[in-house]
Amino acid sequence: MPHADQLARSQEIAEKVARIFQKRAELAQQQFSERANEAGTRLFSNGDANRFDGTGHAYAVDLMQRSILFWDTLRQRGNNFIEQTKRGLEPVLHFAHEMLLDGRTFARPVNYALLRIVPPEGVIIDPLRRPYLIIDPRAGHGPGIGGFKDDSQVGVALRAGHPVYFVTFFRDPQPGQTLLDVCAAEQQFVRHVRELHPDSAKPAIVGNCQGGWAAMMLASSQPDDTGPLVINGAPMSYWSGAWREGEGDNPMRYSGGMPGGTWLASLTADLGNGKFDGAYLVENFENLNPANSFWDKYYTLFNNVDTEPPRYLDFERWWGGYYLMNREEIEWITRNLFVGNKLWSGEVRGVSGASFDLRAIKSPIILFASMGDNITPPQQAFNWVADIYGSTDEIKARGQVIVGLMHKSIGHLGIFVSGKVAKKEYTQIASVLEAIESFPPGLYGMEIAERKGEGGKPEYDVSFQERRLEDVSARFNRFERVDELPFEAVKQVSDFNQRAYELFAQPFVQAMANDTTASMLRAFHPLRAQRWMFSDYNPWLAWLGPAAQAVKAARKPASEHDALRRAEHCGSDMISASLDFYRAMRDAATEAMFFSVYGNMFSVHRAQEHEAREQVSDPRDLPFVQEALASVGRGGYAEAVARVACLLMRHDEPLPLTRMVLRQELAADYAEYLPQMPRDEWRRIRGEQEIVVRYEPEQALSTLPDLLDDSDDRKKLLTLFDKLHADSRMQGFEPTAAQHDMLVRIRAALPLKAARAARRPAAAH
């Protein structure tokens, strides 16, 4: 590349980075000013309602009492942490459970186990209903967040009458275990669940965050044993994210490149004598939102200290439980996923040596993400679909059903722990799984509309809208994913730094590390130290427990309308706003530095190759489209029914759940007139026929008699038409004019006298 062009490109990158940084800084300043004005307005509003007794005695007493109760709550948090640590940490499941399989006893032992959730009293489980298998994330914290409270994924499935199983894990990994060993163990868990429910549908797999991509690996390597997948807040395309001239939403995607790649994770694991401390991952999560981590959650506890401690301590049981990984595990994650971004590409191989091909998954996939998630933004949750399929037609040709559900504002943790999300999104997901399995192949958007029911209780209407992958990808990626190109440079720099660390530093670090030094490092990690140092282990706090009991007996809370109390709220708001301003400027600076460094590293000729590779050719030239069109005149009754369904399909309108349920009922009632085959095979045939109808509608109609040259088959199909037309349940779904005309043409194309009386040999089908 000529030096002049390279200089011009560098200048262009610098100008764009500077422009976006300036806009981010302006937005951060604007948001800080707005919050400061709101805080001042609340302080000086309601003039006469602000009462001040002249001495502030009531407020002073309240302040002192709240302070003692606040610090006593932190003391209880420390005591709980110590007790949990002594017990080896346990899952924070709200529900009783029993262990069925212990992965530590497997031929290749892992620190995973399969639990059966014991239904609470009054909850009746139908063993014939589809079982649920929930996989929680192993990303620093312990398991249990999927069943953290009654309104949770576990609770929703139990109340719906489903048997529920849970994949848990222990604090310490087994020596030498890898993530591929974990995947193999989870395969055994799924097979065991199927053995327990041989007459039920295949188990639904629910994967949360890291458990989401683990579930995808599991399903792609064992597609015949897994049912529908529900993937919640799971990062699959790690390089993706929003890069727009506005607020910086996704700073975490830069965290792999700024320290130079994966070598730091290896160093940390070596300092831990071969074990990576999950507390470092939790620390990274906390640093993403310093306002909440260092102020808001503590002030919320302090401000509501009479009612907040139980909820706070309950959450801290999970948030303060730090689990370990082997060096091999964290290196596999960072190299193949966080930095390498290889999961969707087929470069990652399992224990058997076969690559994980996500296109091998046969069951429907529901992807749940949130626009308010700055850890797993929607682009990371959805872009892998475009990466491996490339087009809507390929999704259909492979018979796949993918459903996207988007929350507008909830944060990453809220996706898993919010009771409101459980009552709304997860309840509706559980209610539609059976219907989704009968969907024609394609990409769908799921919408949940809330309305007031009897007694003011919220009720929900679910509908689905078929989408084009090309349109969804363009809407999510307004910069056409050009912002992902510098991550190629990150991967190369990471490989170089990793090799340099392994050659020059790792032997010395490993020689110095031992179990004693590793234990000391873990014990004095700031997140652990702040807990055990503020507990009953600290003799200077012996007075705090009795003092808190005395305060509770004599508690006199001040009024919320007290002027000093309102001033306290204002001060808290200003501190929170300042920390948010710091975060916005930090993230903007990180983003600017990332693209300044790696944007220039990424060579222009590689960028040009990428652009050429991304150009969309004529869809008719795609191999699976050509294959489907070449078989337009081949097939039998199953292909004919699928083609007729495609010819009569309504386009560009929402599909209410009620209509999908009605389809299921009709399919069950008229099963004798429908092809009997596995659902995944039926979806594949339906997808191929939809491609035929999409590109060659007239040829699809003219060759329909070739698929039905048996008089009995024609009669069966026409009888199905007549029965559906006469069914009273179809009265509310009158055909459109286009559907009516197409039905007339189909009948005209299938005269009974033109069909052969003798049935064709089975081989012809």
C-alpha positions in Angstrom: 0.0 0.0 0.0 1.5 3.4 -0.9 2.7 5.5 2.0 0.5 8.4 1.0 -2.6 6.3 1.0 -1.6 4.8 4.4 -1.1 8.3 5.8 -4.4 9.4 4.5 -6.2 6.4 6.0 -4.6 7.0 9.4 -5.7 10.6 9.2 -9.2 9.5 8.3 -9.3 7.1 11.3 -8.0 9.8 13.6 -10.6 12.3 12.5 -13.4 9.9 12.9 -12.2 8.8 16.4 -11.8 12.4 17.5 -15.3 13.3 16.2 -17.0 10.4 18.0 -15.0 11.0 21.2 -16.1 14.7 21.1 -19.8 13.7 20.7 -19.5 11.1 23.5 -17.9 13.8 25.8 -20.7 16.2 24.9 -23.4 13.6 25.7 -21.7 12.7 29.0 -21.6 16.4 30.0 -25.3 16.9 29.0 -26.4 13.8 31.0 -24.4 15.0 34.0 -26.0 18.5 33.8 -29.5 17.0 33.5 -29.0 14.8 36.5 -27.6 17.7 38.6 -30.5 19.9 37.7 -33.0 17.1 38.6 -31.3 16.6 41.9 -31.5 20.3 42.7 -35.1 20.5 41.6 -36.1 17.7 43.9 -34.2 19.3 46.8 -35.9 22.7 46.5 -39.4 21.5 45.4 -42.4 21.2 47.7 -41.4 24.3 49.6 -43.6 23.9 52.7 -43.2 20.2 52.8 -39.5 20.6 53.7 -39.4 20.7 57.5 -36.4 21.5 59.6 -36.7 21.6 63.4 -33.8 24.1 63.8 -31.5 21.7 65.5 -31.6 18.7 63.2 -31.8 16.4 66.2 -34.3 14.0 64.6 -32.2 13.7 61.5 -29.0 13.2 63.5 -30.5 10.4 65.5 -31.8 8.8 62.3 -28.4 9.2 60.6 -26.6 7.5 63.5 -29.1 4.7 63.7 -29.0 4.0 60.0 -25.2 4.1 60.0 -25.0 1.4 62.7 -27.6 -0.8 60.9 -25.8 -0.3 57.6 -22.4 -1.4 59.0 -24.0 -4.3 60.8 -25.5 -5.5 57.5 -22.0 -5.5 56.0 -20.8 -7.4 59.0 -23.5 -10.0 58.4 -22.4 -10.1 54.7 -18.9 -10.9 55.9 -20.1 -13.6 58.3 -22.2 -15.2 55.5 -19.2 -15.1 53.2 -17.0 -16.9 55.7 -19.7 -19.6 56.3 -20.2 -20.1 52.6 -16.5 -20.5 52.1 -16.2 -23.0 54.9 -18.9 -25.1 53.3 -17.1 -24.9 49.9 -19.8 -22.6 48.4 -23.1 -24.0 47.4 -25.6 -23.1 44.7 -27.9 -20.2 45.7 -31.0 -22.1 44.5 -34.2 -21.0 46.1 -35.6 -24.5 45.6 -34.9 -27.9 47.2 -32.9 -30.2 45.0 -31.2 -33.6 44.9 -28.1 -34.6 43.0 -28.5 -37.2 40.3 -25.1 -37.3 38.6 -21.8 -36.1 39.9 -19.3 -35.2 37.2 -16.4 -35.7 39.6 -16.9 -39.4 39.3 -16.9 -39.5 35.5 -14.1 -41.2 33.5 -12.9 -37.6 32.7 -13.9 -35.9 35.9 -15.3 -32.4 35.9 -16.6 -30.2 38.8 -20.2 -30.3 37.4 -23.3 -32.1 38.6 -26.9 -32.7 37.5 -29.6 -31.7 40.0 -33.3 -32.5 40.1 -35.3 -29.6 41.4 -37.8 -30.8 44.0 -41.2 -29.2 43.4 -42.4 -27.0 46.3 -45.4 -28.0 48.2 -48.6 -27.5 46.2 -46.8 -27.6 42.8 -47.8 -30.6 40.7 -45.4 -31.9 38.1 -46.4 -33.9 35.1 -43.6 -36.4 34.3 -44.9 -36.7 30.7 -44.4 -33.0 30.0 -41.2 -31.7 28.4 -38.4 -31.5 31.0 -36.3 -28.4 31.4 -32.5 -28.4 31.8 -31.1 -25.0 33.0 -27.4 -24.2 32.6 -26.1 -21.3 34.7 -23.0 -19.2 33.8 -19.6 -20.1 35.2 -18.1 -16.7 34.8 -16.7 -15.9 38.2 -19.8 -16.4 40.2 -21.4 -19.6 41.4 -24.5 -21.4 40.1 -28.1 -20.8 41.0 -29.1 -17.5 39.4 -31.6 -19.3 37.2 -33.5 -20.4 40.3 -32.6 -17.5 42.6 -36.1 -16.8 43.7 -39.7 -18.0 43.2 -40.2 -15.8 40.2 -37.3 -17.2 38.1 -36.7 -19.6 35.2 -36.9 -22.6 37.5 -40.1 -21.2 39.2 -41.8 -20.5 35.9 -41.1 -24.0 34.5 -42.3 -25.7 37.7 -45.5 -23.7 37.9 -46.2 -24.8 34.3 -45.9 -28.4 35.4 -42.6 -29.3 33.8 -39.9 -31.4 35.5 -36.9 -29.2 36.0 -33.2 -30.2 36.1 -30.3 -27.9 36.9 -26.6 -28.1 35.9 -24.6 -27.0 38.9 -20.8 -26.8 39.5 -18.5 -26.7 42.4 -16.0 -24.1 43.5 -12.8 -26.0 42.6 -12.2 -27.5 39.2 -11.0 -31.0 38.8 -7.3 -31.4 37.9 -6.8 -31.2 34.2 -10.5 -30.6 33.3 -11.2 -28.6 30.1 -14.3 -27.0 28.8 -14.5 -29.8 26.2 -14.7 -32.2 29.1 -17.5 -30.1 30.6 -19.3 -30.2 27.3 -19.0 -34.0 27.3 -20.3 -34.2 30.8 -23.3 -32.1 29.9 -24.0 -34.4 27.1 -24.3 -37.2 29.6 -26.6 -35.1 31.7 -29.0 -34.6 28.7 -29.0 -38.3 27.9 -29.8 -39.1 31.6 -32.7 -36.6 31.5 -34.0 -38.3 28.4 -33.8 -41.7 30.1 -35.8 -40.4 33.0 -38.5 -39.1 30.6 -38.6 -41.6 27.7 -42.2 -40.7 26.8 -41.7 -36.9 26.9 -40.6 -34.5 24.3 -36.8 -33.7 24.1 -35.7 -31.6 27.0 -35.7 -27.8 26.5 -32.2 -26.4 27.2 -32.0 -23.0 28.9 -28.6 -21.3 28.8 -27.8 -18.1 30.7 -24.9 -15.9 29.6 -21.8 -18.2 29.5 -24.2 -21.1 29.9 -25.8 -20.0 26.6 -22.9 -20.7 24.4 -22.2 -23.8 26.4 -25.8 -24.9 25.5 -25.1 -24.1 21.9 -22.0 -26.2 21.9 -23.9 -29.0 23.6 -26.8 -28.9 21.1 -24.6 -28.7 18.0 -22.6 -31.8 19.2 -25.7 -33.7 20.2 -28.6 -32.4 18.0 -30.7 -35.6 18.3 -31.1 -35.3 22.0 -31.9 -31.7 22.6 -35.2 -29.9 22.3 -35.7 -26.1 21.9 -32.9 -23.9 23.1 -33.6 -20.7 25.1 -30.4 -18.6 25.0 -30.4 -15.6 27.4 -27.9 -12.8 27.2 -25.3 -15.0 25.8 -22.3 -13.5 23.9 -21.8 -15.4 20.7 -20.2 -12.9 18.3 -17.7 -11.3 20.7 -16.4 -8.6 18.4 -19.9 -7.1 17.7 -21.4 -4.1 19.4 -22.7 -0.7 18.8 -20.2 1.9 17.5 -22.3 5.0 16.9 -22.0 8.7 17.4 -23.8 8.6 20.8 -23.4 6.9 24.1 -20.8 4.2 24.4 -22.9 1.1 25.2 -20.5 -1.8 24.9 -17.1 -1.0 26.5 -16.5 -4.6 27.5 -15.7 -5.7 24.0 -12.5 -3.6 24.1 -11.3 -5.3 27.3 -9.5 -8.0 25.4 -7.5 -5.7 23.2 -6.5 -3.0 25.6 -4.2 -5.2 27.8 -2.8 -6.8 24.6 -4.9 -10.0 24.5 -5.0 -13.3 26.3 -1.6 -13.2 28.1 -3.0 -11.5 31.2 -5.4 -14.3 31.8 -2.6 -16.8 31.5 -0.5 -14.8 33.9 -3.3 -14.6 36.5 -3.9 -18.3 36.2 -0.1 -19.0 36.7 0.0 -16.8 39.7 -2.9 -18.9 41.1 -0.7 -22.0 40.6 -2.7 -23.2 37.6 -6.1 -21.9 38.8 -7.8 -18.7 37.6 -9.7 -16.8 40.3 -13.2 -15.9 39.2 -13.0 -12.8 41.5 -11.1 -11.1 38.7 -14.0 -11.5 36.3 -16.5 -10.2 38.9 -14.1 -7.2 39.5 -14.3 -6.5 35.8 -18.1 -6.6 35.9 -18.1 -4.2 38.8 -15.8 -1.8 37.1 -18.2 -1.5 34.2 -20.6 0.4 36.4 -18.7 2.2 39.1 -21.7 4.3 40.2 -23.6 1.2 41.1 -20.7 -0.9 42.4 -19.1 1.8 44.6 -22.1 3.9 45.6 -25.7 3.3 44.5 -26.1 -0.2 45.9 -24.6 0.8 49.2 -26.6 4.0 49.4 -29.8 2.1 48.6 -29.0 -0.1 51.5 -28.2 2.8 53.8 -31.3 4.8 52.8 -33.7 1.8 53.2 -31.8 0.1 56.0 -35.0 -1.0 57.8 -36.3 -3.1 54.9 -33.4 -3.6 52.4 -30.9 -5.9 54.3 -32.7 -9.2 53.6 -32.8 -8.6 49.8 -29.2 -7.2 49.8 -27.8 -10.1 51.8 -29.7 -12.6 49.7 -28.2 -11.2 46.5 -24.7 -11.0 48.0 -24.8 -14.7 48.7 -24.5 -15.1 44.9 -22.5 -12.0 44.0 -19.9 -12.7 46.7 -19.3 -16.4 45.9 -16.1 -16.6 43.7 -15.4 -19.8 41.8 -12.2 -21.0 40.2 -11.2 -22.3 36.7 -8.3 -24.3 35.5 -5.7 -22.4 33.4 -6.7 -24.6 30.4 -10.3 -23.4 30.8 -9.8 -19.7 31.0 -7.2 -19.9 28.2 -9.6 -21.8 26.0 -12.3 -19.2 26.6 -10.1 -16.2 26.0 -8.4 -17.6 22.9 -11.3 -19.1 21.2 -14.1 -16.8 22.3 -13.3 -13.5 23.8 -10.4 -12.7 21.5 -10.5 -15.4 18.9 -14.3 -15.2 18.2 -14.1 -18.7 16.8 -17.3 -20.4 18.1 -19.5 -19.6 15.2 -16.8 -20.1 12.5 -16.5 -23.9 13.0 -12.8 -23.6 14.1 -13.5 -24.9 17.6 -13.4 -28.7 17.9 -14.8 -31.0 20.5 -13.3 -34.0 22.3 -14.1 -36.2 19.3 -12.1 -33.9 17.0 -15.3 -32.8 15.1 -15.9 -29.0 15.0 -18.8 -27.4 16.6 -21.1 -26.5 13.7 -24.0 -24.5 15.0 -25.9 -25.2 11.8 -26.2 -28.8 12.9 -28.6 -27.7 15.6 -32.1 -29.1 14.6 -34.2 -27.6 17.4 -35.7 -24.1 17.4 -33.6 -21.5 19.1 -35.0 -18.5 21.1 -32.5 -15.7 21.6 -33.3 -13.3 24.4 -31.3 -10.1 24.7 -31.7 -6.5 25.9 -30.9 -3.1 24.5 -29.8 -2.1 28.1 -27.2 -4.8 28.4 -23.7 -3.4 28.2 -22.1 -6.8 28.8 -23.9 -8.8 26.0 -25.4 -6.3 23.6 -27.9 -7.5 21.1 -25.3 -7.5 18.3 -23.3 -10.1 20.2 -26.4 -12.2 20.9 -27.7 -12.1 17.3 -24.9 -11.5 14.8 -23.7 -15.1 14.8 -26.9 -16.0 12.9 -25.7 -13.8 10.0 -22.2 -15.1 10.3 -23.1 -18.8 9.9 -26.2 -18.7 7.8 -25.5 -15.6 5.6 -29.1 -15.3 4.3 -32.7 -16.0 5.2 -32.9 -18.6 2.5 -30.2 -20.7 4.1 -32.0 -20.7 7.4 -35.1 -22.0 5.6 -33.1 -24.5 3.5 -31.7 -26.0 6.7 -35.1 -26.2 8.3 -34.1 -24.0 11.2 -36.4 -21.8 13.3 -34.8 -18.9 15.2 -36.8 -16.5 17.3 -35.5 -13.2 18.7 -36.9 -11.5 21.7 -35.7 -8.1 22.7 -36.1 -6.2 26.0 -35.8 -2.5 25.7 -34.0 -1.5 28.9 -33.1 -4.3 31.4 -29.5 -4.7 32.3 -27.4 -7.9 32.0 -28.1 -9.2 35.5 -31.7 -8.3 35.2 -32.2 -10.7 32.4 -31.6 -13.5 34.8 -32.7 -12.3 38.2 -35.5 -9.8 37.6 -38.9 -11.1 38.9 -40.6 -8.9 36.3 -38.7 -10.5 33.5 -39.6 -13.9 34.9 -43.3 -13.1 35.1 -43.4 -11.6 31.6 -40.7 -12.8 29.2 -39.9 -16.3 30.7 -43.5 -17.1 31.4 -44.4 -16.4 27.8 -41.3 -18.2 26.4 -42.4 -21.3 28.3 -45.9 -21.0 27.0 -44.8 -20.9 23.3 -42.2 -23.5 23.1 -44.6 -26.2 21.8 -46.0 -23.8 19.2 -42.6 -22.7 18.0 -41.6 -26.3 17.2 -44.4 -26.3 14.6 -43.3 -23.0 13.0 -42.2 -23.0 9.3 -38.5 -22.5 9.1 -37.3 -18.9 9.2 -36.3 -16.0 11.4 -39.0 -14.5 13.7 -39.3 -11.6 16.0 -41.3 -12.3 19.2 -43.5 -9.5 20.6 -45.2 -9.4 24.0 -47.9 -6.9 24.4 -49.1 -6.2 27.9 -52.7 -5.3 28.8 -54.9 -5.0 31.9 -57.0 -8.1 32.6 -59.7 -8.8 35.2 -59.0 -7.1 38.5 -56.2 -5.0 37.0 -53.8 -8.0 36.7 -51.5 -7.8 33.7 -52.1 -10.2 30.9 -50.0 -10.7 27.8 -50.6 -11.2 24.1 -47.8 -12.9 22.2 -47.3 -12.5 18.4 -44.6 -13.4 15.9 -43.4 -11.5 12.9 -41.3 -13.2 10.3 -38.1 -11.2 9.5 -35.5 -11.2 6.8 -32.0 -11.8 8.2 -30.6 -9.2 5.9 -32.9 -6.5 7.2 -32.3 -7.4 10.9 -28.5 -7.5 10.4 -28.6 -4.1 8.7 -30.7 -2.6 11.5 -28.4 -3.9 14.3 -25.2 -3.0 12.5 -25.6 0.5 11.0 -21.8 0.7 10.2 -22.0 -2.7 8.4 -19.7 -4.2 11.0 -16.7 -2.3 9.7 -16.0 -1.5 13.4 -15.2 -5.2 13.8 -12.2 -5.2 11.5 -9.7 -3.9 14.1 -10.4 -7.0 16.2 -8.6 -9.0 13.6 -5.5 -7.0 14.6 -6.3 -7.7 18.2 -6.2 -11.4 17.6 -2.8 -11.2 15.9 -1.4 -9.0 18.6 -2.8 -11.4 21.2 -1.2 -14.4 19.6 2.1 -12.6 19.5 1.9 -11.5 23.1 0.7 -14.9 24.3 3.6 -16.6 22.7 6.1 -14.1 24.1 4.7 -14.6 27.6 4.9 -18.4 27.3 8.5 -18.2 26.1 10.0 -15.5 28.3 7.9 -15.1 31.5 5.7 -18.1 32.1 8.5 -20.4 33.2 9.6 -18.0 35.9 6.0 -17.2 37.1 5.2 -20.9 37.4 8.4 -21.6 39.2 7.6 -19.0 41.9 3.9 -19.9 42.3 2.7 -22.6 44.7 -0.4 -23.4 46.6 0.5 -21.1 49.5 1.1 -18.0 47.4 -2.0 -18.8 45.3 -4.2 -19.1 48.5 -2.8 -15.8 49.8 -3.5 -14.0 46.5 -7.1 -15.3 46.6 -7.7 -14.5 50.2 -6.4 -10.9 49.8 -8.2 -10.1 46.6 -10.1 -6.9 47.3 -13.5 -8.4 46.8 -12.8 -11.1 49.3 -10.8 -9.0 51.8 -13.6 -6.4 52.1 -15.9 -9.2 53.3 -13.8 -11.2 55.7 -12.2 -8.1 57.2 -15.6 -6.7 58.0 -17.0 -9.7 59.9 -16.9 -11.2 63.3 -13.3 -12.3 62.6 -12.4 -8.7 63.2 -12.2 -8.2 67.0 -12.6 -4.4 66.6 -16.2 -5.0 65.5 -17.3 -7.0 68.6 -19.5 -4.1 69.7 -21.4 -3.8 66.4 -23.8 -6.6 66.7 -25.1 -5.7 70.2 -25.3 -2.0 69.1 -27.4 -2.9 66.1 -29.8 -4.8 68.3 -30.1 -1.8 70.6 -30.7 0.5 67.7 -33.5 -1.8 66.3 -35.2 -1.7 69.7 -35.1 2.2 69.8 -35.4 2.9 66.1 -36.8 6.4 65.2 -36.6 7.0 61.5 -36.7 10.6 60.3 -39.3 11.8 57.8 -38.5 11.6 54.1 -39.7 15.2 53.9 -37.1 16.4 56.4 -34.9 19.1 54.7 -31.7 17.4 55.8 -32.9 14.0 54.5 -33.7 15.6 51.2 -30.3 17.2 51.1 -28.7 13.8 51.7 -30.6 12.4 48.7 -29.4 15.3 46.6 -25.8 14.7 47.6 -26.2 11.0 46.8 -27.6 11.8 43.4 -24.6 14.1 42.7 -22.1 11.4 43.7 -23.9 8.9 41.5 -24.0 11.3 38.6 -20.3 12.1 39.0 -19.4 8.5 38.9 -21.5 8.0 35.8 -19.8 10.9 34.2 -16.4 9.4 35.0 -17.6 6.1 33.5 -18.8 7.8 30.3 -15.5 9.6 29.8 -13.5 6.6 30.6 -15.4 4.4 28.1 -15.1 7.1 25.4 -11.4 7.4 26.0 -11.0 3.6 25.9 -12.9 3.3 22.7 -10.9 6.1 21.1 -7.6 4.6 22.1 -8.7 1.1 20.9 -9.6 2.3 17.4 -6.6 4.6 17.2 -4.3 1.7 17.9 -5.9 -1.3 16.3 -7.6 0.6 13.5 -4.2 1.6 12.1 -2.8 -1.8 12.7 -5.4 -3.4 10.5 -4.0 -3.4 7.0 -5.9 -1.8 4.2 -5.6 -4.8 1.9 -7.2 -7.0 4.6 -10.0 -4.5 4.9 -10.5 -4.6 1.1 -10.6 -8.4 1.2 -13.2 -8.3 3.9 -15.4 -5.9 1.9 -15.2 -8.1 -1.2 -16.0 -11.2 0.9 -19.1 -9.5 2.3 -20.6 -8.5 -1.0 -23.9 -10.2 -1.5 -24.3 -12.2 -4.8 -27.5 -13.1 -6.5 -29.4 -15.4 -4.1 -30.2 -17.7 -6.9 -26.6 -18.6 -7.3 -26.4 -19.9 -3.7 -25.9 -23.7 -3.6 -28.8 -24.5 -1.4 -31.1 -22.3 -3.6 -29.9 -24.1 -6.7 -30.4 -27.5 -5.1 -33.9 -26.6 -4.1 -34.9 -25.3 -7.5 -33.3 -28.3 -9.2 -35.6 -30.6 -7.3 -38.8 -28.7 -8.1 -40.4 -31.7 -9.8 -39.2 -34.3 -7.4 -40.8 -35.5 -4.2 -44.0 -37.0 -2.9 -46.9 -36.2 -0.6 -44.8 -34.5 2.1 -43.2 -32.1 -0.4 -46.6 -31.4 -1.9 -48.3 -30.6 1.4 -45.3 -28.3 2.3 -45.5 -26.6 -1.1 -49.2 -26.0 -0.9 -48.8 -24.5 2.6 -46.1 -22.1 1.1 -48.3 -21.2 -1.8 -51.2 -20.3 0.5 -49.1 -18.6 3.2 -49.9 -15.1 4.3 -47.0 -12.7 4.1 -45.9 -9.6 6.0 -48.3 -9.8 8.8 -48.0 -10.7 12.5 -48.7 -14.3 13.6 -50.7 -14.2 16.9 -49.9 -17.0 19.3 -53.6 -18.0 19.2 -53.3 -18.7 15.4 -50.2 -20.9 16.0 -52.0 -22.8 18.8 -54.9 -23.3 16.4 -52.5 -24.7 13.8 -51.3 -27.2 16.4 -54.8 -28.3 17.2 -55.8 -28.7 13.6 -52.6 -30.7 12.9 -53.4 -33.0 15.7 -57.1 -33.4 14.6 -56.2 -34.0 11.0 -53.0 -36.0 11.5 -54.2 -38.7 9.2 -54.1 -36.3 6.3 -50.6 -34.9 7.1 -47.1 -36.4 6.6 -45.9 -38.2 9.6 -42.2 -37.5 10.2 -39.9 -35.9 12.8 -40.4 -32.2 13.2 -36.9 -31.2 12.2 -37.2 -33.2 8.9 -40.6 -31.6 8.2 -39.1 -28.1 8.8 -36.3 -28.9 6.4 -38.8 -30.0 3.7 -40.9 -26.9 4.4 -37.9 -24.6 4.0 -36.9 -26.1 0.7 -40.4 -25.8 -0.7 -40.6 -22.2 0.5 -37.5 -21.4 -1.5 -39.0 -23.0 -4.6 -42.2 -21.0 -4.1 -40.3 -17.8 -3.4 -38.1 -17.9 -6.6 -40.3 -19.9 -9.0 -43.9 -19.6 -7.9 -45.4 -20.5 -11.3 -43.1 -23.5 -11.8 -43.9 -24.6 -8.2 -47.6 -24.6 -9.1 -47.2 -26.3 -12.5 -45.0 -29.1 -11.2 -47.3 -29.8 -8.2 -49.1 -32.6 -10.1 -45.7 -34.3 -10.5 -45.5 -34.6 -6.7 -49.1 -36.0 -6.6 -49.4 -38.4 -9.5 -51.1 -40.9 -7.2 -54.9 -40.5 -7.1 -55.1 -41.4 -3.4 -52.6 -38.7 -2.5 -54.5 -36.1 -4.5 -57.8 -37.2 -2.9 -56.3 -37.0 0.6 -55.0 -33.5 0.0 -58.2 -32.2 -1.5 -60.1 -33.8 1.4 -57.9 -31.9 3.8 -58.9 -28.7 2.0 -62.6 -29.5 2.4 -62.3 -30.4 6.1 -60.4 -27.3 7.0 -62.9 -25.2 5.1 -65.8 -26.7 6.9 -64.1 -26.6 10.4 -65.9 -24.1 12.6 -62.6 -23.0 14.1 -61.5 -21.6 10.8 -64.4 -19.2 10.5 -62.4 -16.4 12.1 -59.6 -16.8 9.6 -61.2 -16.0 6.2 -58.8 -16.4 3.3 -57.6 -13.3 1.5 -58.4 -12.7 -2.1 -54.9 -13.9 -3.1 -55.3 -17.0 -1.1 -58.7 -17.7 -2.5 -57.4 -17.4 -6.1 -54.4 -19.6 -5.3 -56.7 -22.3 -3.8 -58.8 -22.3 -7.0 -55.6 -22.7 -9.1 -54.3 -25.5 -6.9 -57.6 -27.4 -7.2 -57.5 -26.9 -11.0 -54.0 -28.2 -11.2 -54.9 -31.4 -9.4 -57.8 -33.1 -11.3 -58.4 -36.6 -9.8 -58.8 -38.2 -13.2 -55.4 -37.2 -14.3 -53.6 -39.0 -11.5 -52.4 -42.6 -11.8 -54.5 -45.1 -10.0 -51.6 -47.2 -9.0 -49.3 -46.0 -6.2 -45.7 -45.3 -7.1 -42.9 -47.5 -5.7 -41.7 -46.2 -2.3 -38.3 -45.5 -3.8 -39.7 -42.8 -5.9 -40.7 -40.9 -2.9 
